[in-house]
Structures are given as C-alpha cells and as structure tokens.
Amino acid sequence: MPGLTGLYAITPQDLHGQALLEQVQAVLQGGCRIVQYRDKSTDSRRRQKEAQALRTLCEHHQALLIINDDIALCRNSGAHGVHLGETDSSLEQARATLGPNRVIGISCYNDLARAHHAASRGADYLAFGAVFSSSTKPQARRAGLDLLRQARRELSLPLVAIGGITPENAPSVIETGVDMVAMIQGLFTQPDLEEAARRIDQTFKAFRGNP
C-alpha cells in the first residue's frame, strides 16, 4: 500500500454510480493514491456497493480508500481506513473495531491542541482546514498557511490540508510542508480530471526534488 502523501481526493456528495467510478479512475490515473468516499446519505445498500467498487478500483491502482465517518462501512467494505470529525465516532472506538492496520485520520480544523491529543491517542494522520474559503463548507473554521507551517513544526504525523484548494493555489499549500492536499470541488469540477490530478502530483514531486 502507498504512503500518506500527495493528492487526497474526496468524492463529491452528489456523485454516484458509474460516474463516480469513472471520475475516481481518472484521478487515480493522474497519480492520486488516496481517495476518500464521502456520502452522508442513508442509502446503506448503495453506499456499501459503491465503497466495495471503489476499494477494488483503488487497489488496482495501488491506492488507499478512506471512508468518511462510518466505521462499520469501512470494516464491511474492506476499505483501508476511516476519517473522523469532531462529532463522529471516537478514535478509540474506530481502532477497537478496525484493528491496528487500518488508517485512521482525524479532522483538527484549526485546533493544534486537538491535533496533539489525536496524535497521542494513535491517529495515523491529521487534517487541518479550511485553508481557503470553500463552497463545500462555506462556514468552516479557517486554518491558514501560517497555521499549517506551525503544525508542521510541532507534529511528526502526516498532515492534510483541506478547504478551497485548487490546482492553482495548491503550490502555496504544499510549500508549507504538508504531506497531502485534500480536494473536492477544486478537483472534481475540473474539465480534465486526470490532468488536474497529474498537475498536483507533479507539484508535490517538484517540491520534493523528484520531478
């Protein structure tokens, strides 16, 4: 399985079925190696089917599938991990259910104390945002570039930046030292998803001196 680095694609809430698989395949072909399936609906049968199909697709591309806020769906679909926010299940509950080998990511918003606490309790990565204003969550707390730099200085775990990130502003975010940039609308509204993903992948490689 790949490391926690690079473009972190989060599927839009309204993307389903064959269109979901085709668009995720495009970003995987562009170099993305981390996909989060985010579906807050109550259609458990469809969510199970889509999660299993995405897991198969991600494994074909040596990529990780992370499930948003659903420990049971992560376990039942064979996904590689789960992402939890502050109102979701606890990290301890997720670890007890999923075991030591699944990835558990924690949303830290703009709260470094929360990040340090999650790191001490066994989180695998920490997410900060919104970095910029976001159409997905317009009222989200802001975690700007200076906070990302501070988080990088203080924390050794992989860090994710999220919120209003696009291929155009991603370099300024990557420059802070974060390991991943998470994108929803900034990625899935692009006219060429594969090319947009490749652009982000190449930006990461350039900053690491591996173009």
C-alpha positions in Angstrom: 0.0 0.0 0.0 1.2 3.6 -0.7 2.2 6.1 1.9 0.1 9.0 3.1 1.3 11.6 0.6 0.2 13.6 -2.4 -3.3 14.4 -3.7 -6.1 13.3 -1.4 -9.3 13.2 -3.5 -12.6 13.4 -1.7 -15.7 12.3 -3.7 -18.5 14.9 -4.0 -21.7 14.1 -2.2 -23.8 14.1 -5.4 -21.5 11.8 -7.4 -22.7 8.2 -7.7 -22.8 5.0 -9.7 -20.8 4.7 -12.9 -20.0 8.4 -13.0 -18.4 8.1 -9.5 -16.2 5.2 -10.7 -15.2 6.8 -13.9 -14.2 10.1 -12.3 -12.3 8.4 -9.5 -10.5 6.3 -12.1 -9.5 9.4 -13.9 -7.8 11.0 -10.8 -6.1 7.7 -10.0 -4.7 7.6 -13.5 -3.4 11.1 -12.9 -1.4 9.9 -9.9 -3.7 10.3 -6.9 -3.1 7.5 -4.4 -5.6 8.4 -1.6 -9.4 8.6 -2.1 -12.0 9.4 0.5 -15.5 8.2 -0.1 -17.8 10.8 1.4 -21.5 10.1 1.3 -23.7 11.3 4.1 -26.9 9.7 2.8 -28.9 7.0 4.5 -28.9 4.7 1.4 -26.8 2.0 3.1 -27.1 -0.5 0.2 -25.8 1.9 -2.4 -23.1 3.1 -0.1 -21.9 -0.5 0.5 -21.9 -1.2 -3.2 -20.0 1.9 -4.1 -17.5 1.5 -1.3 -16.7 -2.0 -2.4 -16.3 -1.0 -6.0 -14.1 1.9 -5.1 -11.9 -0.3 -2.9 -11.4 -2.7 -5.9 -10.6 0.3 -8.1 -8.2 1.8 -5.6 -6.4 -1.5 -5.1 -5.9 -1.8 -8.8 -4.1 1.5 -8.8 -2.2 0.7 -5.5 -4.2 3.5 -3.8 -5.9 3.8 -0.4 -9.6 4.1 0.1 -10.7 6.0 3.2 -14.3 6.1 4.3 -15.7 9.3 5.8 -17.3 8.9 9.2 -18.5 5.3 9.0 -16.5 2.7 10.9 -18.9 -0.1 10.0 -18.8 0.7 6.3 -15.0 0.8 6.4 -15.0 -2.6 8.0 -17.7 -4.2 5.8 -16.3 -2.9 2.5 -12.7 -3.8 3.2 -11.7 -0.1 2.8 -8.2 0.8 4.1 -9.2 3.4 6.7 -11.7 5.9 8.1 -11.7 9.6 8.6 -13.4 11.1 11.7 -14.5 14.6 12.6 -15.2 16.0 16.0 -18.9 14.9 16.1 -18.1 11.4 14.7 -17.2 8.2 16.5 -14.1 8.3 18.7 -10.6 7.3 17.6 -10.6 4.7 20.3 -13.8 3.1 19.0 -12.5 3.1 15.5 -9.3 1.5 16.5 -11.0 -1.2 18.6 -13.3 -2.0 15.7 -10.9 -1.8 12.8 -7.7 -3.1 14.4 -4.1 -1.8 14.2 -3.6 -1.9 10.4 -6.4 0.4 9.1 -5.7 4.1 8.7 -7.5 6.5 11.0 -7.4 10.2 10.1 -8.7 12.9 12.4 -10.1 16.4 11.4 -8.3 19.0 13.6 -9.8 22.1 11.9 -7.6 25.0 13.3 -7.0 23.4 16.7 -3.4 22.4 17.4 -4.3 21.1 20.8 -6.8 18.7 19.3 -4.1 17.6 16.8 -1.6 16.8 19.6 -4.2 14.9 21.5 -5.2 12.8 18.5 -1.5 12.1 17.8 -1.0 10.9 21.3 -4.0 8.6 21.0 -2.8 6.8 17.9 -4.1 8.8 14.9 -2.4 8.0 11.6 -2.8 11.4 10.0 -4.2 14.8 10.9 -6.3 17.2 8.8 -6.4 21.0 9.0 -8.7 23.4 7.3 -10.4 25.2 5.8 -7.2 26.7 4.3 -9.2 28.9 1.9 -12.9 29.6 1.7 -14.8 26.5 0.5 -18.0 26.1 -1.4 -18.4 22.6 0.2 -18.3 24.1 3.8 -18.7 27.9 3.5 -18.9 28.3 7.3 -15.9 26.1 8.1 -13.3 27.4 10.5 -10.2 28.7 8.8 -6.7 27.3 9.2 -4.4 29.4 7.1 -0.9 28.8 5.7 0.8 30.1 8.9 -1.1 27.5 11.0 -0.1 24.8 8.6 3.6 25.8 9.0 3.2 25.7 12.7 1.6 22.3 12.6 4.4 21.0 10.5 7.0 22.3 13.1 5.1 20.7 16.0 3.8 17.4 14.6 5.6 14.5 13.1 2.4 12.7 11.7 1.4 13.1 8.1 -0.7 16.3 7.7 -3.5 17.0 5.3 -4.6 20.5 4.2 -8.2 20.9 3.1 -10.6 23.7 2.1 -10.8 25.7 -1.1 -7.7 24.1 -2.6 -7.4 24.2 -6.4 -4.6 23.3 -8.8 -3.8 27.0 -9.0 -3.3 27.6 -5.2 -2.1 24.2 -4.3 1.6 25.1 -4.6 1.3 27.7 -1.8 -0.2 25.0 0.4 2.3 22.3 -0.5 5.1 24.8 0.3 4.1 24.8 4.0 5.3 21.2 4.3 2.0 19.3 4.5 2.0 15.8 3.2 -1.3 15.8 1.4 -3.8 18.3 -0.1 -7.4 17.2 0.0 -9.7 18.4 -2.8 -13.3 18.0 -3.6 -14.8 20.7 -5.8 -11.4 22.1 -6.6 -10.7 18.7 -8.3 -14.0 17.2 -9.4 -15.1 20.4 -11.3 -12.0 20.4 -13.4 -12.6 19.8 -17.2 -9.9 17.2 -17.3 -9.7 15.3 -14.0 -6.7 13.1 -15.0 -4.7 16.2 -16.0 -5.7 18.1 -12.8 -4.6 15.2 -10.6 -1.3 14.9 -12.6 -0.6 18.6 -12.1 -1.0 18.2 -8.3 1.2 15.0 -8.3 3.9 16.8 -10.3 3.8 19.8 -7.9 4.4 17.5 -4.9 7.3 15.8 -6.8 8.8 19.1 -7.7 8.8 20.4 -4.1 10.5 17.1 -3.0 13.2 17.5 -5.6 11.9 14.5 -7.6 10.2 15.9 -10.7 
